[in-house]
Amino acid sequence: MHDQWDLLVEYDLSYYFHGLWVESDDPEEVARLLRVDEKTRQECDLGTLIDLYQGRPADTVWLGPHAPGWTHVLAFGLYPYHPAIRNLGKRRVFQVRYDDDRYLLEGLYLYYDGRQLGYAGPPDEEGHMDLPDYLAYTDGLELGEDDRRNLHLMLCMAGRITGRFLDQEWFTSTRTMYRIPDGTWPETG
């Protein structure tokens, strides 16, 4: 296993990372559930994705196979509780979001059928964890004060749960980029 933070730095994702691990072998279905604009479909590598990302008004996703039973989505412009994430149905969806500019790390949370079930990441200093079913994956992973280290630990946890860590092949693979047009997901209060 590679240090997950070092890989984010190497591949220019240390400033912002929003990952979704969706329990599905069908990236096309995941794309449909996210309501992407099919006309924006482009097969590309991560470097091209970063060059092409234009920000709002079109949110952007880069998705593809992760491990057997899992699709990974790298999301730009979405946020936790976003309606698109809540629309992924009756399957587990793990989410981690890190924004270096805002000094913000939103931990490994589990969604299922439109609801956030709780924190599924490594325990904090007091051993707290919302979802004890995932305690078996936490051996040797204990959060501290450093958000970059904590992000590494949360990505390790996601790797243990899904059966694949982020690695060189993941970062250098060709995946599918789509845009989600502005207005596709009306905000609900």
SERO-4910 file (N, C-alpha, C, O; in steps of 0.05 Angstrom, whole numbers):
BEGIN
 pado doro    nc1    nc2    nc3   cac1   cac2   cac3    cc1    cc2    cc3    oc1    oc2    oc3
  Met    A     17    -24      0      0      0      0     18     25      0     37     27     15
  His    A     11     44    -17     25     69    -18     13     89      1    -11     87      8
  Asp    A     30    107     11     19    129     28     -1    144     11      6    156    -10
  Gln    A    -26    145     20    -48    157      4    -43    187      1    -49    198    -20
  Trp    A    -34    200     22    -29    229     20     -7    235     -1    -10    253    -18
  Asp    A     15    219      0     37    223    -20     27    220    -48     35    235    -66
  Leu    A      9    202    -53     -3    198    -80    -20    223    -88    -19    231   -111
  Leu    A    -35    233    -69    -51    257    -75    -33    281    -83    -39    296   -101
  Val    A    -10    283    -69      9    304    -75     21    300   -102     22    318   -119
  Glu    A     30    275   -107     43    268   -133     25    274   -157     34    282   -178
  Tyr    A     -1    269   -154    -20    272   -176    -37    297   -174    -58    298   -186
  Asp    A    -27    317   -159    -40    343   -158    -68    344   -148    -85    359   -157
  Leu    A    -74    326   -129   -101    326   -116    -99    332    -86   -118    328    -71
  Ser    A    -76    343    -77    -73    348    -49    -88    374    -40    -92    379    -17
  Tyr    A    -96    390    -60   -110    415    -53   -140    409    -50   -153    423    -35
  Tyr    A   -150    389    -64   -179    383    -63   -183    354    -71   -173    345    -92
  Phe    A   -198    340    -55   -205    312    -61   -233    307    -51   -238    311    -27
  His    A   -250    298    -68   -277    290    -61   -283    264    -74   -289    262    -98
  Gly    A   -280    243    -59   -283    216    -69   -308    202    -59   -316    205    -36
  Leu    A   -321    187    -77   -344    171    -71   -338    142    -80   -330    138   -103
  Trp    A   -341    124    -62   -339     95    -68   -367     85    -68   -380     83    -47
  Val    A   -377     77    -92   -405     69    -95   -406     39    -99   -392     28   -116
  Glu    A   -422     25    -83   -424     -4    -85   -439    -11   -110   -464    -14   -110
  Ser    A   -424    -14   -132   -436    -20   -158   -414    -28   -177   -392    -16   -177
  Asp    A   -419    -48   -193   -400    -56   -214   -407    -42   -241   -394    -48   -261
  Asp    A   -426    -24   -240   -435    -12   -265   -431     19   -265   -449     34   -256
  Pro    A   -408     28   -274   -403     57   -275   -424     73   -291   -431     96   -285
  Glu    A   -435     60   -312   -455     73   -329   -480     79   -313   -493    100   -316
  Glu    A   -488     59   -297   -512     63   -280   -507     86   -260   -524    102   -255
  Val    A   -483     86   -248   -477    107   -229   -478    134   -243   -488    154   -232
  Ala    A   -468    136   -267   -469    161   -283   -498    170   -287   -505    193   -284
  Arg    A   -515    151   -295   -543    157   -299   -556    167   -273   -572    187   -274
  Leu    A   -550    154   -251   -562    163   -225   -552    191   -217   -567    206   -204
  Leu    A   -528    198   -225   -517    225   -219   -529    246   -238   -525    270   -235
  Arg    A   -544    236   -259   -557    253   -279   -536    270   -295   -540    294   -298
  Val    A   -516    256   -304   -495    270   -320   -507    277   -347   -527    265   -356
  Asp    A   -494    295   -361   -501    302   -389   -485    283   -406   -460    286   -409
  Glu    A   -498    264   -419   -484    244   -436   -468    257   -458   -447    246   -466
  Lys    A   -476    280   -467   -462    294   -489   -434    304   -480   -417    310   -497
  Thr    A   -430    305   -454   -404    315   -444   -384    292   -439   -362    297   -430
  Arg    A   -392    268   -444   -376    245   -439   -349    247   -452   -347    254   -476
  Gln    A   -328    242   -437   -301    242   -448   -284    223   -433   -282    224   -408
  Glu    A   -271    205   -448   -252    186   -435   -226    202   -432   -215    213   -451
  Cys    A   -215    202   -407   -190    218   -403   -176    208   -379   -186    193   -362
  Asp    A   -151    216   -377   -135    211   -353   -139    233   -333   -152    253   -339
  Leu    A   -127    230   -310   -130    250   -289   -119    277   -296   -131    298   -290
  Gly    A    -96    278   -309    -84    304   -317   -102    319   -336   -106    343   -333
  Thr    A   -114    305   -355   -133    318   -373   -158    328   -359   -167    350   -364
  Leu    A   -167    311   -340   -190    320   -324   -185    346   -309   -201    364   -310
  Ile    A   -162    348   -297   -155    372   -282   -153    396   -301   -161    418   -294
  Asp    A   -142    392   -325   -140    413   -345   -167    422   -355   -171    445   -360
  Leu    A   -186    403   -358   -212    409   -369   -232    419   -349   -252    432   -357
  Tyr    A   -228    414   -323   -248    422   -304   -251    452   -304   -232    467   -302
  Gln    A   -276    461   -308   -281    490   -311   -296    502   -287   -300    526   -286
  Gly    A   -303    486   -268   -318    496   -245   -347    500   -252   -357    491   -272
  Arg    A   -360    515   -235   -389    520   -239   -392    536   -265   -374    552   -271
  Pro    A   -413    533   -280   -439    521   -272   -441    491   -276   -462    480   -270
  Ala    A   -422    478   -287   -424    449   -292   -407    434   -273   -382    434   -275
  Asp    A   -420    420   -254   -405    403   -236   -393    380   -253   -404    373   -274
  Thr    A   -371    369   -244   -356    349   -260   -351    324   -243   -345    326   -220
  Val    A   -354    301   -256   -347    276   -243   -329    260   -262   -331    262   -286
  Trp    A   -311    245   -250   -293    227   -264   -297    200   -251   -291    197   -228
  Leu    A   -307    181   -266   -314    156   -253   -306    132   -269   -302    133   -294
  Gly    A   -303    110   -255   -296     84   -268   -294     62   -247   -298     67   -223
  Pro    A   -287     38   -256   -285     15   -238   -264     21   -217   -243     33   -222
  His    A   -269     10   -193   -250     13   -171   -239    -14   -163   -215    -20   -165
  Ala    A   -257    -31   -154   -251    -58   -146   -276    -75   -151   -297    -63   -155
  Pro    A   -274   -101   -151   -299   -117   -156   -321   -107   -137   -318   -107   -112
  Gly    A   -343   -100   -149   -366    -91   -133   -367    -61   -127   -385    -52   -113
  Trp    A   -347    -46   -137   -345    -18   -130   -338     -1   -154   -321     -8   -171
  Thr    A   -350     22   -155   -344     44   -175   -334     67   -158   -345     73   -137
  His    A   -313     81   -168   -304    105   -155   -311    129   -171   -309    129   -196
  Val    A   -319    150   -157   -326    176   -169   -309    197   -156   -309    200   -131
  Leu    A   -294    211   -172   -280    235   -163   -297    259   -171   -302    263   -194
  Ala    A   -307    273   -151   -327    294   -156   -316    322   -152   -300    327   -133
  Phe    A   -323    340   -169   -316    368   -167   -342    384   -168   -358    381   -186
  Gly    A   -346    401   -148   -370    418   -148   -392    407   -131   -411    422   -123
  Leu    A   -392    381   -124   -413    370   -107   -404    375    -78   -382    383    -73
  Tyr    A   -422    371    -60   -416    375    -31   -430    353    -16   -447    339    -26
  Pro    A   -422    348     10   -436    328     26   -466    334     27   -474    357     28
  Tyr    A   -482    314     27   -511    315     26   -522    325     -1   -546    329     -3
  His    A   -505    328    -21   -515    337    -47   -536    318    -56   -534    294    -52
  Pro    A   -558    328    -69   -579    311    -79   -569    288    -97   -581    267    -97
  Ala    A   -549    293   -113   -538    273   -131   -527    249   -115   -531    226   -122
  Ile    A   -514    255    -93   -502    233    -76   -525    218    -62   -524    194    -60
  Arg    A   -545    233    -54   -568    220    -40   -585    204    -60   -602    189    -51
  Asn    A   -581    207    -86   -597    193   -106   -584    167   -115   -594    155   -134
  Leu    A   -563    158   -102   -549    134   -112   -562    108   -103   -552     87   -109
  Gly    A   -584    110    -88   -601     86    -83   -593     68    -60   -578     76    -42
  Lys    A   -604     44    -62   -601     24    -40   -574      9    -44   -574    -14    -51
  Arg    A   -553     24    -39   -526     13    -40   -509     30    -21   -516     53    -15
  Arg    A   -487     19    -12   -469     34      4   -454     54    -13   -445     48    -35
  Val    A   -451     78     -3   -435     99    -15   -418    112      7   -429    123     26
  Phe    A   -392    109      4   -374    121     24   -364    147     11   -358    148    -13
  Gln    A   -361    167     28   -352    194     18   -331    205     36   -333    204     60
  Val    A   -310    217     24   -289    232     38   -286    258     22   -284    257     -3
  Arg    A   -284    280     36   -279    306     22   -258    322     38   -260    325     62
  Tyr    A   -239    332     23   -217    348     34   -213    373     17   -211    371     -7
  Asp    A   -213    396     30   -209    421     16   -187    436     31   -191    447     52
  Asp    A   -163    436     19   -140    449     32   -143    479     36   -135    490     56
  Asp    A   -156    492     16   -160    521     18   -177    529     42   -173    550     55
  Arg    A   -196    512     48   -214    517     71   -206    504     97   -220    506    117
  Tyr    A   -183    490     96   -174    474    119   -197    456    129   -203    456    153
  Leu    A   -209    442    110   -233    426    116   -229    397    108   -223    391     85
  Leu    A   -233    380    127   -233    351    122   -260    340    132   -265    341    156
  Glu    A   -276    330    114   -301    318    121   -297    288    118   -292    278     96
  Gly    A   -298    274    140   -289    247    143   -304    226    126   -321    233    109
  Leu    A   -297    202    130   -309    179    115   -337    174    126   -341    163    147
  Tyr    A   -357    183    110   -385    179    117   -398    159     99   -391    156     75
  Leu    A   -417    145    110   -432    124     95   -460    134     90   -474    144    107
  Tyr    A   -468    132     64   -495    138     55   -508    112     46   -494     94     37
  Tyr    A   -534    111     50   -549     88     40   -578     97     34   -591    109     52
  Asp    A   -587     93     10   -615    100      3   -622    129     10   -643    134     20
  Gly    A   -604    147      3   -609    175      6   -604    186     34   -608    210     39
  Arg    A   -596    170     52   -591    179     80   -562    176     87   -549    156     80
  Gln    A   -551    195    102   -525    192    113   -528    176    139   -542    185    158
  Leu    A   -515    152    141   -518    135    164   -499    142    186   -504    136    210
  Gly    A   -477    155    180   -458    163    200   -429    161    191   -423    154    168
  Tyr    A   -412    168    210   -383    167    205   -373    138    206   -379    123    225
  Ala    A   -359    130    185   -349    103    183   -318    102    182   -307     81    175
  Gly    A   -305    123    190   -276    125    189   -263    115    214   -276    105    232
  Pro    A   -236    118    215   -221    109    238   -231    124    263   -240    147    261
  Pro    A   -229    111    286   -238    124    311   -221    148    318   -197    149    311
  Asp    A   -233    167    333   -217    190    342   -202    181    367   -201    158    375
  Glu    A   -189    201    380   -171    195    403   -186    181    426   -175    165    441
  Glu    A   -212    186    428   -228    173    449   -240    146    439   -254    133    454
  Gly    A   -234    138    415   -244    113    404   -272    115    393   -284     94    388
  His    A   -282    139    389   -310    143    379   -312    136    349   -295    143    333
  Met    A   -334    122    343   -340    115    316   -370    111    314   -381     96    331
  Asp    A   -384    123    295   -413    121    293   -423     93    285   -444     84    294
  Leu    A   -407     79    269   -417     54    257   -398     31    266   -379     25    251
  Pro    A   -404     19    288   -386     -2    298   -383    -26    280   -365    -42    284
  Asp    A   -401    -29    260   -398    -52    241   -372    -49    226   -362    -69    215
  Tyr    A   -360    -26    225   -336    -21    210   -311    -21    228   -289    -15    218
  Leu    A   -314    -27    253   -292    -27    272   -270    -47    264   -247    -42    268
  Ala    A   -278    -69    251   -259    -89    243   -239    -79    223   -217    -90    220
  Tyr    A   -245    -57    209   -227    -46    189   -208    -25    200   -191    -14    186
  Thr    A   -209    -19    226   -195      3    238   -168     -4    251   -155     14    261
  Asp    A   -160    -29    251   -136    -37    265   -112    -20    256   -105    -19    233
  Gly    A   -100     -6    276    -77     10    271    -83     38    260    -64     53    255
  Leu    A   -108     44    256   -116     71    245   -129     87    267   -151     82    275
  Glu    A   -115    107    277   -126    124    298   -121    153    290    -98    161    285
  Leu    A   -142    169    289   -140    197    281   -124    213    301   -123    207    324
  Gly    A   -111    234    290    -96    253    307   -104    281    300   -126    287    293
  Glu    A    -84    299    303    -90    328    298    -84    337    269    -94    358    261
  Asp    A    -68    322    254    -60    330    227    -80    320    206    -83    296    202
  Asp    A    -94    339    194   -115    332    174   -104    317    150   -117    299    140
  Arg    A    -79    323    142    -68    308    119    -63    279    127    -69    261    111
  Arg    A    -53    274    150    -49    247    160    -76    233    163    -80    210    156
  Asn    A    -96    248    174   -123    237    178   -135    230    151   -149    209    149
  Leu    A   -131    246    131   -141    239    104   -129    213     94   -143    196     84
  His    A   -103    210     98    -89    185     91   -103    162    105   -108    141     92
  Leu    A   -108    164    131   -121    143    146   -149    136    136   -157    113    135
  Met    A   -164    157    129   -191    153    119   -191    139     92   -208    122     86
  Leu    A   -172    147     75   -169    133     49   -160    104     53   -168     87     38
  Cys    A   -144     99     73   -136     72     80   -161     56     88   -164     33     80
  Met    A   -177     68    104   -202     55    113   -220     48     89   -230     26     88
  Ala    A   -223     67     71   -239     62     47   -226     39     31   -241     23     20
  Gly    A   -200     39     29   -186     17     15   -191    -10     28   -195    -30     14
  Arg    A   -191    -11     54   -196    -36     68   -224    -45     64   -229    -69     60
  Ile    A   -243    -27     64   -272    -34     61   -277    -44     32   -291    -64     28
  Thr    A   -266    -30     13   -272    -36    -15   -254    -57    -27   -260    -68    -48
  Gly    A   -231    -62    -15   -213    -81    -25   -192    -70    -43   -177    -85    -56
  Arg    A   -191    -43    -46   -170    -31    -62   -163     -3    -52   -181     14    -47
  Phe    A   -137      1    -49   -127     28    -41   -123     44    -66   -120     33    -88
  Leu    A   -121     70    -64   -113     86    -86    -84     79    -91    -68     77    -73
  Asp    A    -77     75   -117    -50     67   -124    -42     80   -151    -58     95   -162
  Gln    A    -18     75   -159     -8     87   -184    -27     81   -208    -33     99   -224
  Glu    A    -36     56   -210    -53     49   -232    -79     64   -231    -90     73   -251
  Trp    A    -90     68   -206   -115     84   -204   -111    112   -214   -128    123   -229
  Phe    A    -89    125   -207    -84    152   -214    -77    155   -244    -82    177   -255
  Thr    A    -66    135   -256    -58    137   -284    -78    125   -304    -73    125   -328
  Ser    A   -100    114   -294   -119    101   -312   -136    122   -327   -138    145   -319
  Thr    A   -148    112   -348   -167    128   -364   -195    121   -353   -202     98   -350
  Arg    A   -209    142   -346   -237    139   -335   -255    158   -351   -246    172   -369
  Thr    A   -280    158   -344   -299    174   -358   -306    200   -343   -313    199   -319
  Met    A   -303    222   -357   -310    248   -345   -337    256   -357   -342    253   -380
  Tyr    A   -354    267   -339   -379    278   -347   -383    305   -332   -371    310   -312
  Arg    A   -401    321   -343   -410    345   -329   -439    340   -320   -454    326   -334
  Ile    A   -446    352   -298   -473    352   -288   -482    382   -291   -473    398   -275
  Pro    A   -499    388   -310   -506    416   -315   -519    430   -291   -533    417   -275
  Asp    A   -513    455   -289   -526    471   -268   -556    469   -271   -567    470   -293
  Gly    A   -569    467   -248   -598    464   -248   -609    436   -249   -633    431   -246
  Thr    A   -591    416   -254   -599    389   -255   -610    379   -228   -630    364   -227
  Trp    A   -598    389   -207   -606    381   -180   -616    406   -165   -599    420   -153
  Pro    A   -641    411   -165   -651    434   -150   -646    430   -120   -649    408   -109
  Glu    A   -638    452   -107   -633    450    -78   -659    447    -63   -679    460    -70
  Thr    A   -658    430    -43   -682    426    -26   -675    435      2   -652    431     11
  Gly    A   -694    446     16   -689    456     43   -693    437     63   -689    443     87
***
